[in-house]
Amino acid sequence: MAGSGGSGGGSRWRVFLSHTSELRAFPPTASYVAAAERAVAAAGHVIVDMADFPAADQAPADMCAERMALTS
C-alpha cells in the first residue's frame, strides 16, 4: 500500500486491489472484489482502481506505480 503511514493514527492508505474483469463479477451473487472495496472504504482508506486509469503507451506496472504516487 503506497503512502501508508502505518496502521492507526488516522492515516489514510491508498490501496490498489489488483483483479481481472472476470474476478470483479465472481461469484455472481456477491463479488469478492466489491466486498474487498467495501472493506477498504469502511476502514476509511482510498481505493485506487485501474479502471480509472487513462489509456497510455506505458507498461502497466509503470502506470500503476505512477498513479499510486499521484494520490500521495
All heavy atoms as TSV, in Angstrom:
chain	resi	resn	atom	element	x	y	z
A	1	MET	N	N	0.839	-1.163	0.000
A	1	MET	CA	C	0.000	0.000	0.000
A	1	MET	C	C	0.886	1.228	0.000
A	1	MET	O	O	1.625	1.465	0.946
A	1	MET	CB	C	-0.909	-0.011	1.212
A	1	MET	CG	C	-1.948	-1.099	1.145
A	1	MET	SD	S	-2.877	-1.273	2.643
A	1	MET	CE	C	-1.687	-2.096	3.661
A	2	ALA	N	N	0.802	1.970	-1.038
A	2	ALA	CA	C	1.638	3.152	-1.170
A	2	ALA	C	C	1.241	4.214	-0.182
A	2	ALA	O	O	0.074	4.436	0.077
A	2	ALA	CB	C	1.540	3.701	-2.590
A	3	GLY	N	N	2.232	4.874	0.356
A	3	GLY	CA	C	1.985	6.013	1.213
A	3	GLY	C	C	1.366	5.669	2.553
A	3	GLY	O	O	0.832	6.537	3.208
A	4	SER	N	N	1.444	4.410	2.947
A	4	SER	CA	C	0.852	4.081	4.235
A	4	SER	C	C	1.726	4.634	5.336
A	4	SER	O	O	2.926	4.545	5.303
A	4	SER	CB	C	0.678	2.572	4.391
A	4	SER	OG	O	1.924	1.926	4.441
A	5	GLY	N	N	1.102	5.242	6.285
A	5	GLY	CA	C	1.820	5.789	7.416
A	5	GLY	C	C	1.782	4.829	8.582
A	5	GLY	O	O	1.903	5.233	9.721
A	6	GLY	N	N	1.597	3.568	8.297
A	6	GLY	CA	C	1.451	2.605	9.374
A	6	GLY	C	C	-0.016	2.489	9.734
A	6	GLY	O	O	-0.842	3.261	9.279
A	7	SER	N	N	-0.336	1.533	10.553
A	7	SER	CA	C	-1.736	1.384	10.941
A	7	SER	C	C	-2.062	2.363	12.053
A	7	SER	O	O	-1.222	2.729	12.848
A	7	SER	CB	C	-2.006	-0.053	11.387
A	7	SER	OG	O	-1.203	-0.354	12.497
A	8	GLY	N	N	-3.277	2.808	12.070
A	8	GLY	CA	C	-3.722	3.729	13.108
A	8	GLY	C	C	-3.253	5.145	12.855
A	8	GLY	O	O	-2.710	5.475	11.819
A	9	GLY	N	N	-3.481	5.998	13.833
A	9	GLY	CA	C	-3.032	7.370	13.711
A	9	GLY	C	C	-3.813	8.183	12.711
A	9	GLY	O	O	-3.417	9.285	12.366
A	10	GLY	N	N	-4.928	7.659	12.207
A	10	GLY	CA	C	-5.741	8.413	11.268
A	10	GLY	C	C	-5.185	8.480	9.855
A	10	GLY	O	O	-5.715	9.184	9.020
A	11	SER	N	N	-4.114	7.780	9.568
A	11	SER	CA	C	-3.549	7.798	8.226
A	11	SER	C	C	-4.491	7.102	7.255
A	11	SER	O	O	-5.017	6.044	7.550
A	11	SER	CB	C	-2.197	7.083	8.198
A	11	SER	OG	O	-1.271	7.759	8.997
A	12	ARG	N	N	-4.695	7.734	6.099
A	12	ARG	CA	C	-5.498	7.100	5.045
A	12	ARG	C	C	-4.548	6.441	4.082
A	12	ARG	O	O	-3.647	7.078	3.561
A	12	ARG	CB	C	-6.341	8.146	4.334
A	12	ARG	CG	C	-7.458	8.663	5.222
A	12	ARG	CD	C	-8.333	9.602	4.488
A	12	ARG	NE	N	-8.912	8.897	3.347
A	12	ARG	CZ	C	-9.837	9.396	2.561
A	12	ARG	NH1	N	-10.302	10.598	2.778
A	12	ARG	NH2	N	-10.308	8.718	1.563
A	13	TRP	N	N	-4.737	5.163	3.847
A	13	TRP	CA	C	-3.911	4.420	2.905
A	13	TRP	C	C	-4.547	4.495	1.526
A	13	TRP	O	O	-5.765	4.559	1.384
A	13	TRP	CB	C	-3.802	2.965	3.309
A	13	TRP	CG	C	-3.097	2.724	4.618
A	13	TRP	CD1	C	-2.394	3.622	5.354
A	13	TRP	CD2	C	-3.048	1.495	5.318
A	13	TRP	NE1	N	-1.899	3.020	6.476
A	13	TRP	CE2	C	-2.289	1.717	6.481
A	13	TRP	CE3	C	-3.570	0.240	5.082
A	13	TRP	CZ2	C	-2.031	0.705	7.399
A	13	TRP	CZ3	C	-3.325	-0.761	5.994
A	13	TRP	CH2	C	-2.553	-0.525	7.141
A	14	ARG	N	N	-3.732	4.420	0.497
A	14	ARG	CA	C	-4.186	4.255	-0.878
A	14	ARG	C	C	-3.969	2.784	-1.204
A	14	ARG	O	O	-2.846	2.308	-1.172
A	14	ARG	CB	C	-3.398	5.164	-1.814
A	14	ARG	CG	C	-3.785	6.616	-1.619
A	14	ARG	CD	C	-2.857	7.562	-2.344
A	14	ARG	NE	N	-1.444	7.312	-2.111
A	14	ARG	CZ	C	-0.786	7.617	-1.002
A	14	ARG	NH1	N	-1.414	8.153	0.015
A	14	ARG	NH2	N	0.496	7.372	-0.876
A	15	VAL	N	N	-5.047	2.080	-1.482
A	15	VAL	CA	C	-4.992	0.632	-1.657
A	15	VAL	C	C	-5.326	0.284	-3.106
A	15	VAL	O	O	-6.395	0.631	-3.599
A	15	VAL	CB	C	-5.986	-0.076	-0.702
A	15	VAL	CG1	C	-5.909	-1.582	-0.869
A	15	VAL	CG2	C	-5.712	0.339	0.740
A	16	PHE	N	N	-4.398	-0.401	-3.763
A	16	PHE	CA	C	-4.628	-0.870	-5.120
A	16	PHE	C	C	-5.022	-2.336	-5.043
A	16	PHE	O	O	-4.250	-3.176	-4.597
A	16	PHE	CB	C	-3.367	-0.703	-5.978
A	16	PHE	CG	C	-3.554	-1.145	-7.396
A	16	PHE	CD1	C	-4.203	-0.331	-8.306
A	16	PHE	CD2	C	-3.108	-2.380	-7.815
A	16	PHE	CE1	C	-4.393	-0.737	-9.615
A	16	PHE	CE2	C	-3.294	-2.793	-9.124
A	16	PHE	CZ	C	-3.933	-1.973	-10.021
A	17	LEU	N	N	-6.248	-2.637	-5.430
A	17	LEU	CA	C	-6.744	-4.009	-5.447
A	17	LEU	C	C	-6.612	-4.545	-6.868
A	17	LEU	O	O	-7.372	-4.167	-7.755
A	17	LEU	CB	C	-8.211	-4.061	-5.007
A	17	LEU	CG	C	-8.509	-3.588	-3.587
A	17	LEU	CD1	C	-10.014	-3.515	-3.357
A	17	LEU	CD2	C	-7.846	-4.492	-2.577
A	18	SER	N	N	-5.648	-5.405	-7.077
A	18	SER	CA	C	-5.415	-5.961	-8.403
A	18	SER	C	C	-6.407	-7.097	-8.665
A	18	SER	O	O	-6.583	-7.987	-7.828
A	18	SER	CB	C	-3.985	-6.487	-8.484
A	18	SER	OG	O	-3.739	-7.040	-9.747
A	19	HIS	N	N	-7.065	-7.037	-9.819
A	19	HIS	CA	C	-8.018	-8.081	-10.178
A	19	HIS	C	C	-8.293	-8.029	-11.671
A	19	HIS	O	O	-7.998	-7.046	-12.333
A	19	HIS	CB	C	-9.333	-7.905	-9.409
A	19	HIS	CG	C	-10.022	-6.605	-9.707
A	19	HIS	ND1	N	-10.860	-6.442	-10.786
A	19	HIS	CD2	C	-9.977	-5.410	-9.071
A	19	HIS	CE1	C	-11.301	-5.187	-10.795
A	19	HIS	NE2	N	-10.776	-4.552	-9.774
A	20	THR	N	N	-8.853	-9.108	-12.171
A	20	THR	CA	C	-9.269	-9.156	-13.569
A	20	THR	C	C	-10.736	-8.725	-13.660
A	20	THR	O	O	-11.446	-8.709	-12.651
A	20	THR	CB	C	-9.149	-10.580	-14.130
A	20	THR	OG1	O	-10.030	-11.433	-13.393
A	20	THR	CG2	C	-7.722	-11.092	-14.039
A	21	SER	N	N	-11.177	-8.387	-14.846
A	21	SER	CA	C	-12.586	-8.015	-15.013
A	21	SER	C	C	-13.494	-9.214	-14.723
A	21	SER	O	O	-14.601	-9.049	-14.211
A	21	SER	CB	C	-12.842	-7.470	-16.414
A	21	SER	OG	O	-12.458	-8.416	-17.390
A	22	GLU	N	N	-12.994	-10.421	-15.007
A	22	GLU	CA	C	-13.784	-11.613	-14.719
A	22	GLU	C	C	-13.961	-11.789	-13.205
A	22	GLU	O	O	-15.029	-12.162	-12.731
A	22	GLU	CB	C	-13.129	-12.868	-15.310
A	22	GLU	CG	C	-13.164	-12.918	-16.820
A	22	GLU	CD	C	-11.997	-12.169	-17.465
A	22	GLU	OE1	O	-11.073	-11.724	-16.747
A	22	GLU	OE2	O	-12.015	-12.004	-18.691
A	23	LEU	N	N	-12.911	-11.512	-12.441
A	23	LEU	CA	C	-12.999	-11.676	-10.998
A	23	LEU	C	C	-13.962	-10.661	-10.387
A	23	LEU	O	O	-14.627	-10.947	-9.394
A	23	LEU	CB	C	-11.619	-11.550	-10.346
A	23	LEU	CG	C	-11.560	-11.801	-8.840
A	23	LEU	CD1	C	-12.082	-13.192	-8.493
A	23	LEU	CD2	C	-10.155	-11.625	-8.319
A	24	ARG	N	N	-14.075	-9.472	-10.975
A	24	ARG	CA	C	-14.997	-8.463	-10.452
A	24	ARG	C	C	-16.427	-9.009	-10.411
A	24	ARG	O	O	-17.213	-8.640	-9.554
A	24	ARG	CB	C	-14.966	-7.196	-11.306
A	24	ARG	CG	C	-16.059	-6.218	-10.884
A	24	ARG	CD	C	-15.878	-4.828	-11.350
A	24	ARG	NE	N	-14.846	-4.071	-10.716
A	24	ARG	CZ	C	-14.868	-3.621	-9.453
A	24	ARG	NH1	N	-15.862	-3.926	-8.667
A	24	ARG	NH2	N	-13.897	-2.904	-8.982
A	25	ALA	N	N	-16.754	-9.899	-11.321
A	25	ALA	CA	C	-18.117	-10.442	-11.406
A	25	ALA	C	C	-18.260	-11.800	-10.706
A	25	ALA	O	O	-19.268	-12.470	-10.881
A	25	ALA	CB	C	-18.515	-10.567	-12.870
A	26	PHE	N	N	-17.256	-12.203	-9.934
A	26	PHE	CA	C	-17.294	-13.530	-9.319
A	26	PHE	C	C	-17.270	-13.417	-7.812
A	26	PHE	O	O	-16.502	-12.615	-7.268
A	26	PHE	CB	C	-16.095	-14.355	-9.786
A	26	PHE	CG	C	-16.123	-15.762	-9.266
A	26	PHE	CD1	C	-16.886	-16.730	-9.895
A	26	PHE	CD2	C	-15.410	-16.100	-8.136
A	26	PHE	CE1	C	-16.920	-18.024	-9.399
A	26	PHE	CE2	C	-15.434	-17.388	-7.638
A	26	PHE	CZ	C	-16.196	-18.350	-8.276
A	27	PRO	N	N	-18.025	-14.213	-7.124
A	27	PRO	CA	C	-19.115	-15.032	-7.641
A	27	PRO	C	C	-20.296	-14.147	-8.037
A	27	PRO	O	O	-20.397	-13.017	-7.560
A	27	PRO	CB	C	-19.468	-15.947	-6.474
A	27	PRO	CG	C	-19.011	-15.232	-5.257
A	27	PRO	CD	C	-17.853	-14.367	-5.687
A	28	PRO	N	N	-21.148	-14.642	-8.893
A	28	PRO	CA	C	-22.240	-13.823	-9.427
A	28	PRO	C	C	-23.151	-13.196	-8.367
A	28	PRO	O	O	-23.679	-12.113	-8.570
A	28	PRO	CB	C	-23.035	-14.800	-10.307
A	28	PRO	CG	C	-22.066	-15.872	-10.664
A	28	PRO	CD	C	-21.137	-15.999	-9.476
A	29	THR	N	N	-23.310	-13.857	-7.245
A	29	THR	CA	C	-24.232	-13.335	-6.229
A	29	THR	C	C	-23.604	-12.303	-5.294
A	29	THR	O	O	-24.316	-11.535	-4.659
A	29	THR	CB	C	-24.782	-14.493	-5.381
A	29	THR	OG1	O	-23.678	-15.199	-4.797
A	29	THR	CG2	C	-25.609	-15.437	-6.228
A	30	ALA	N	N	-22.277	-12.284	-5.188
A	30	ALA	CA	C	-21.619	-11.340	-4.268
A	30	ALA	C	C	-20.132	-11.261	-4.609
A	30	ALA	O	O	-19.343	-12.070	-4.155
A	30	ALA	CB	C	-21.794	-11.784	-2.827
A	31	SER	N	N	-19.755	-10.279	-5.403
A	31	SER	CA	C	-18.387	-10.137	-5.891
A	31	SER	C	C	-17.367	-10.018	-4.766
A	31	SER	O	O	-17.513	-9.206	-3.849
A	31	SER	CB	C	-18.308	-8.890	-6.772
A	31	SER	OG	O	-16.977	-8.512	-7.002
A	32	TYR	N	N	-16.310	-10.828	-4.859
A	32	TYR	CA	C	-15.214	-10.738	-3.893
A	32	TYR	C	C	-14.526	-9.374	-3.981
A	32	TYR	O	O	-14.132	-8.807	-2.973
A	32	TYR	CB	C	-14.173	-11.828	-4.139
A	32	TYR	CG	C	-14.665	-13.238	-3.886
A	32	TYR	CD1	C	-14.310	-14.267	-4.740
A	32	TYR	CD2	C	-15.473	-13.541	-2.796
A	32	TYR	CE1	C	-14.739	-15.574	-4.510
A	32	TYR	CE2	C	-15.916	-14.833	-2.561
A	32	TYR	CZ	C	-15.537	-15.842	-3.429
A	32	TYR	OH	O	-15.968	-17.121	-3.201
A	33	VAL	N	N	-14.381	-8.864	-5.197
A	33	VAL	CA	C	-13.732	-7.561	-5.388
A	33	VAL	C	C	-14.563	-6.464	-4.733
A	33	VAL	O	O	-14.037	-5.603	-4.022
A	33	VAL	CB	C	-13.496	-7.269	-6.892
A	33	VAL	CG1	C	-12.951	-5.872	-7.091
A	33	VAL	CG2	C	-12.555	-8.311	-7.496
A	34	ALA	N	N	-15.873	-6.488	-4.955
A	34	ALA	CA	C	-16.750	-5.481	-4.354
A	34	ALA	C	C	-16.689	-5.565	-2.827
A	34	ALA	O	O	-16.677	-4.539	-2.140
A	34	ALA	CB	C	-18.182	-5.660	-4.844
A	35	ALA	N	N	-16.617	-6.770	-2.289
A	35	ALA	CA	C	-16.524	-6.932	-0.835
A	35	ALA	C	C	-15.214	-6.347	-0.312
A	35	ALA	O	O	-15.196	-5.677	0.721
A	35	ALA	CB	C	-16.634	-8.414	-0.467
A	36	ALA	N	N	-14.127	-6.569	-1.026
A	36	ALA	CA	C	-12.832	-6.013	-0.618
A	36	ALA	C	C	-12.868	-4.490	-0.688
A	36	ALA	O	O	-12.364	-3.799	0.205
A	36	ALA	CB	C	-11.722	-6.568	-1.496
A	37	GLU	N	N	-13.482	-3.949	-1.741
A	37	GLU	CA	C	-13.596	-2.487	-1.868
A	37	GLU	C	C	-14.418	-1.899	-0.724
A	37	GLU	O	O	-14.058	-0.856	-0.175
A	37	GLU	CB	C	-14.215	-2.129	-3.216
A	37	GLU	CG	C	-13.295	-2.391	-4.379
A	37	GLU	CD	C	-13.958	-2.209	-5.731
A	37	GLU	OE1	O	-15.198	-2.287	-5.824
A	37	GLU	OE2	O	-13.218	-1.987	-6.700
A	38	ARG	N	N	-15.511	-2.557	-0.376
A	38	ARG	CA	C	-16.330	-2.079	0.748
A	38	ARG	C	C	-15.541	-2.086	2.044
A	38	ARG	O	O	-15.629	-1.154	2.849
A	38	ARG	CB	C	-17.606	-2.914	0.889
A	38	ARG	CG	C	-18.656	-2.602	-0.158
A	38	ARG	CD	C	-19.997	-3.245	0.165
A	38	ARG	NE	N	-19.929	-4.693	0.337
A	38	ARG	CZ	C	-20.005	-5.580	-0.646
A	38	ARG	NH1	N	-20.154	-5.160	-1.888
A	38	ARG	NH2	N	-19.939	-6.875	-0.400
A	39	ALA	N	N	-14.748	-3.130	2.255
A	39	ALA	CA	C	-13.948	-3.225	3.479
A	39	ALA	C	C	-12.895	-2.123	3.542
A	39	ALA	O	O	-12.697	-1.508	4.592
A	39	ALA	CB	C	-13.288	-4.605	3.565
A	40	VAL	N	N	-12.246	-1.846	2.430
A	40	VAL	CA	C	-11.232	-0.783	2.382
A	40	VAL	C	C	-11.883	0.573	2.664
A	40	VAL	O	O	-11.394	1.360	3.480
A	40	VAL	CB	C	-10.506	-0.771	1.019
A	40	VAL	CG1	C	-9.654	0.474	0.857
A	40	VAL	CG2	C	-9.655	-2.027	0.856
A	41	ALA	N	N	-13.005	0.830	2.011
A	41	ALA	CA	C	-13.711	2.106	2.210
A	41	ALA	C	C	-14.233	2.224	3.637
A	41	ALA	O	O	-14.140	3.295	4.250
A	41	ALA	CB	C	-14.853	2.237	1.203
A	42	ALA	N	N	-14.754	1.141	4.191
A	42	ALA	CA	C	-15.278	1.169	5.556
A	42	ALA	C	C	-14.180	1.458	6.571
A	42	ALA	O	O	-14.433	2.049	7.628
A	42	ALA	CB	C	-15.968	-0.158	5.886
A	43	ALA	N	N	-12.952	1.069	6.236
A	43	ALA	CA	C	-11.816	1.332	7.116
A	43	ALA	C	C	-11.304	2.762	6.953
A	43	ALA	O	O	-10.377	3.172	7.636
A	43	ALA	CB	C	-10.700	0.331	6.838
A	44	GLY	N	N	-11.922	3.499	6.027
A	44	GLY	CA	C	-11.549	4.897	5.836
A	44	GLY	C	C	-10.391	5.115	4.885
A	44	GLY	O	O	-9.807	6.202	4.851
A	45	HIS	N	N	-10.074	4.105	4.087
A	45	HIS	CA	C	-8.961	4.221	3.154
A	45	HIS	C	C	-9.464	4.487	1.737
A	45	HIS	O	O	-10.666	4.480	1.476
A	45	HIS	CB	C	-8.095	2.967	3.228
A	45	HIS	CG	C	-7.578	2.710	4.615
A	45	HIS	ND1	N	-6.819	3.621	5.315
A	45	HIS	CD2	C	-7.744	1.656	5.447
A	45	HIS	CE1	C	-6.524	3.146	6.507
A	45	HIS	NE2	N	-7.085	1.943	6.616
A	46	VAL	N	N	-8.556	4.732	0.826
A	46	VAL	CA	C	-8.892	5.126	-0.539
A	46	VAL	C	C	-8.536	3.995	-1.499
A	46	VAL	O	O	-7.415	3.474	-1.470
A	46	VAL	CB	C	-8.116	6.400	-0.941
A	46	VAL	CG1	C	-8.415	6.790	-2.374
A	46	VAL	CG2	C	-8.437	7.536	0.018
A	47	ILE	N	N	-9.468	3.654	-2.364
A	47	ILE	CA	C	-9.237	2.621	-3.368
A	47	ILE	C	C	-8.713	3.282	-4.632
A	47	ILE	O	O	-9.300	4.245	-5.132
A	47	ILE	CB	C	-10.532	1.853	-3.683
A	47	ILE	CG1	C	-11.054	1.183	-2.424
A	47	ILE	CG2	C	-10.312	0.845	-4.804
A	47	ILE	CD1	C	-12.501	0.785	-2.510
A	48	VAL	N	N	-7.607	2.774	-5.156
A	48	VAL	CA	C	-7.072	3.222	-6.437
A	48	VAL	C	C	-7.412	2.116	-7.422
A	48	VAL	O	O	-6.921	0.994	-7.300
A	48	VAL	CB	C	-5.545	3.456	-6.371
A	48	VAL	CG1	C	-5.010	3.864	-7.730
A	48	VAL	CG2	C	-5.225	4.511	-5.321
A	49	ASP	N	N	-8.291	2.409	-8.380
A	49	ASP	CA	C	-8.810	1.402	-9.300
A	49	ASP	C	C	-8.237	1.615	-10.696
A	49	ASP	O	O	-8.314	2.707	-11.250
A	49	ASP	CB	C	-10.333	1.505	-9.348
A	49	ASP	CG	C	-10.984	0.330	-10.049
A	49	ASP	OD1	O	-10.319	-0.350	-10.865
A	49	ASP	OD2	O	-12.161	0.089	-9.791
A	50	MET	N	N	-7.679	0.558	-11.270
A	50	MET	CA	C	-7.087	0.658	-12.595
A	50	MET	C	C	-8.130	1.027	-13.651
A	50	MET	O	O	-7.793	1.587	-14.682
A	50	MET	CB	C	-6.397	-0.645	-12.972
A	50	MET	CG	C	-5.468	-0.517	-14.148
A	50	MET	SD	S	-4.389	-1.955	-14.234
A	50	MET	CE	C	-3.332	-1.451	-15.558
A	51	ALA	N	N	-9.395	0.770	-13.383
A	51	ALA	CA	C	-10.464	1.135	-14.322
A	51	ALA	C	C	-10.513	2.649	-14.525
A	51	ALA	O	O	-10.996	3.125	-15.544
A	51	ALA	CB	C	-11.810	0.628	-13.835
A	52	ASP	N	N	-9.999	3.398	-13.551
A	52	ASP	CA	C	-9.990	4.856	-13.643
A	52	ASP	C	C	-8.729	5.405	-14.309
A	52	ASP	O	O	-8.594	6.613	-14.464
A	52	ASP	CB	C	-10.116	5.475	-12.241
A	52	ASP	CG	C	-11.411	5.080	-11.569
A	52	ASP	OD1	O	-12.421	4.892	-12.277
A	52	ASP	OD2	O	-11.416	4.959	-10.329
A	53	PHE	N	N	-7.803	4.528	-14.684
A	53	PHE	CA	C	-6.559	4.973	-15.313
A	53	PHE	C	C	-6.839	5.329	-16.776
A	53	PHE	O	O	-7.628	4.665	-17.444
A	53	PHE	CB	C	-5.501	3.879	-15.291
A	53	PHE	CG	C	-4.959	3.535	-13.932
A	53	PHE	CD1	C	-5.490	4.067	-12.766
A	53	PHE	CD2	C	-3.911	2.656	-13.812
A	53	PHE	CE1	C	-4.982	3.734	-11.520
A	53	PHE	CE2	C	-3.391	2.324	-12.581
A	53	PHE	CZ	C	-3.922	2.859	-11.432
A	54	PRO	N	N	-6.161	6.335	-17.300
A	54	PRO	CA	C	-6.333	6.664	-18.712
A	54	PRO	C	C	-5.585	5.661	-19.595
A	54	PRO	O	O	-4.664	4.982	-19.128
A	54	PRO	CB	C	-5.676	8.046	-18.823
A	54	PRO	CG	C	-4.619	8.031	-17.765
A	54	PRO	CD	C	-5.220	7.225	-16.631
A	55	ALA	N	N	-5.980	5.587	-20.852
A	55	ALA	CA	C	-5.228	4.773	-21.802
A	55	ALA	C	C	-3.852	5.409	-21.956
A	55	ALA	O	O	-3.722	6.631	-21.988
A	55	ALA	CB	C	-5.944	4.734	-23.146
A	56	ALA	N	N	-2.821	4.581	-22.014
A	56	ALA	CA	C	-1.466	5.131	-22.096
A	56	ALA	C	C	-0.541	4.164	-22.810
A	56	ALA	O	O	-0.737	2.946	-22.755
A	56	ALA	CB	C	-0.934	5.418	-20.702
A	57	ASP	N	N	0.472	4.722	-23.430
A	57	ASP	CA	C	1.510	3.929	-24.086
A	57	ASP	C	C	2.623	3.728	-23.053
A	57	ASP	O	O	3.683	4.331	-23.138
A	57	ASP	CB	C	2.031	4.649	-25.325
A	57	ASP	CG	C	3.009	3.806	-26.119
A	57	ASP	OD1	O	2.990	2.574	-25.960
A	57	ASP	OD2	O	3.798	4.384	-26.886
A	58	GLN	N	N	2.321	2.912	-22.047
A	58	GLN	CA	C	3.211	2.739	-20.905
A	58	GLN	C	C	2.979	1.343	-20.331
A	58	GLN	O	O	1.861	0.821	-20.380
A	58	GLN	CB	C	2.859	3.807	-19.861
A	58	GLN	CG	C	3.768	3.924	-18.695
A	58	GLN	CD	C	3.374	5.124	-17.828
A	58	GLN	OE1	O	2.345	5.764	-18.026
A	58	GLN	NE2	N	4.191	5.427	-16.861
A	59	ALA	N	N	4.021	0.748	-19.796
A	59	ALA	CA	C	3.883	-0.580	-19.188
A	59	ALA	C	C	2.894	-0.490	-18.019
A	59	ALA	O	O	2.920	0.485	-17.266
A	59	ALA	CB	C	5.236	-1.071	-18.696
A	60	PRO	N	N	1.998	-1.480	-17.873
A	60	PRO	CA	C	1.007	-1.439	-16.796
A	60	PRO	C	C	1.611	-1.228	-15.410
A	60	PRO	O	O	1.085	-0.457	-14.608
A	60	PRO	CB	C	0.296	-2.791	-16.904
A	60	PRO	CG	C	0.445	-3.166	-18.338
A	60	PRO	CD	C	1.796	-2.646	-18.735
A	61	ALA	N	N	2.717	-1.903	-15.110
A	61	ALA	CA	C	3.334	-1.751	-13.784
A	61	ALA	C	C	3.808	-0.316	-13.572
A	61	ALA	O	O	3.667	0.242	-12.479
A	61	ALA	CB	C	4.499	-2.722	-13.629
A	62	ASP	N	N	4.359	0.298	-14.618
A	62	ASP	CA	C	4.808	1.690	-14.509
A	62	ASP	C	C	3.614	2.619	-14.301
A	62	ASP	O	O	3.677	3.556	-13.507
A	62	ASP	CB	C	5.585	2.113	-15.761
A	62	ASP	CG	C	6.903	1.370	-15.902
A	62	ASP	OD1	O	7.414	0.839	-14.887
A	62	ASP	OD2	O	7.421	1.312	-17.035
A	63	MET	N	N	2.543	2.361	-15.018
A	63	MET	CA	C	1.338	3.184	-14.885
A	63	MET	C	C	0.774	3.073	-13.468
A	63	MET	O	O	0.409	4.076	-12.853
A	63	MET	CB	C	0.287	2.761	-15.909
A	63	MET	CG	C	-1.044	3.464	-15.737
A	63	MET	SD	S	-0.979	5.242	-15.942
A	63	MET	CE	C	-1.132	5.349	-17.699
A	64	CYS	N	N	0.731	1.858	-12.927
A	64	CYS	CA	C	0.213	1.667	-11.570
A	64	CYS	C	C	1.059	2.425	-10.557
A	64	CYS	O	O	0.535	3.129	-9.693
A	64	CYS	CB	C	0.188	0.189	-11.204
A	64	CYS	SG	S	-1.043	-0.757	-12.119
A	65	ALA	N	N	2.379	2.307	-10.668
A	65	ALA	CA	C	3.267	2.991	-9.733
A	65	ALA	C	C	3.098	4.506	-9.846
A	65	ALA	O	O	3.045	5.206	-8.824
A	65	ALA	CB	C	4.721	2.607	-10.011
A	66	GLU	N	N	2.960	5.003	-11.058
A	66	GLU	CA	C	2.775	6.436	-11.268
A	66	GLU	C	C	1.464	6.922	-10.659
A	66	GLU	O	O	1.420	7.938	-9.976
A	66	GLU	CB	C	2.813	6.738	-12.768
A	66	GLU	CG	C	2.630	8.210	-13.094
A	66	GLU	CD	C	2.653	8.429	-14.598
A	66	GLU	OE1	O	3.676	8.102	-15.234
A	66	GLU	OE2	O	1.624	8.919	-15.120
A	67	ARG	N	N	0.388	6.184	-10.893
A	67	ARG	CA	C	-0.923	6.588	-10.373
A	67	ARG	C	C	-0.968	6.520	-8.849
A	67	ARG	O	O	-1.590	7.372	-8.211
A	67	ARG	CB	C	-2.035	5.740	-10.968
A	67	ARG	CG	C	-2.208	5.888	-12.467
A	67	ARG	CD	C	-2.594	7.278	-12.846
A	67	ARG	NE	N	-3.919	7.568	-12.358
A	67	ARG	CZ	C	-4.666	8.585	-12.714
A	67	ARG	NH1	N	-4.207	9.437	-13.600
A	67	ARG	NH2	N	-5.845	8.767	-12.203
A	68	MET	N	N	-0.311	5.547	-8.272
A	68	MET	CA	C	-0.267	5.462	-6.809
A	68	MET	C	C	0.492	6.659	-6.243
A	68	MET	O	O	0.104	7.223	-5.239
A	68	MET	CB	C	0.382	4.152	-6.355
A	68	MET	CG	C	-0.456	2.925	-6.656
A	68	MET	SD	S	-2.034	2.875	-5.782
A	68	MET	CE	C	-1.494	2.579	-4.120
A	69	ALA	N	N	1.551	7.076	-6.911
A	69	ALA	CA	C	2.329	8.229	-6.454
A	69	ALA	C	C	1.530	9.515	-6.561
A	69	ALA	O	O	1.665	10.396	-5.737
A	69	ALA	CB	C	3.630	8.335	-7.264
A	70	LEU	N	N	0.645	9.617	-7.558
A	70	LEU	CA	C	-0.154	10.814	-7.751
A	70	LEU	C	C	-1.167	11.017	-6.641
A	70	LEU	O	O	-1.617	12.126	-6.405
A	70	LEU	CB	C	-0.891	10.774	-9.094
A	70	LEU	CG	C	-0.025	10.946	-10.333
A	70	LEU	CD1	C	-0.874	10.759	-11.591
A	70	LEU	CD2	C	0.648	12.305	-10.338
A	71	THR	N	N	-1.534	9.938	-5.968
A	71	THR	CA	C	-2.556	10.060	-4.938
A	71	THR	C	C	-1.956	10.414	-3.585
A	71	THR	O	O	-2.651	10.476	-2.596
A	71	THR	CB	C	-3.379	8.753	-4.811
A	71	THR	OG1	O	-2.510	7.672	-4.488
A	71	THR	CG2	C	-4.127	8.470	-6.092
A	72	SER	N	N	-0.656	10.647	-3.545
A	72	SER	CA	C	0.012	10.996	-2.270
A	72	SER	C	C	-0.448	12.346	-1.780
A	72	SER	O	O	-0.669	13.249	-2.481
A	72	SER	CB	C	1.521	11.051	-2.451
A	72	SER	OG	O	2.021	9.838	-2.908
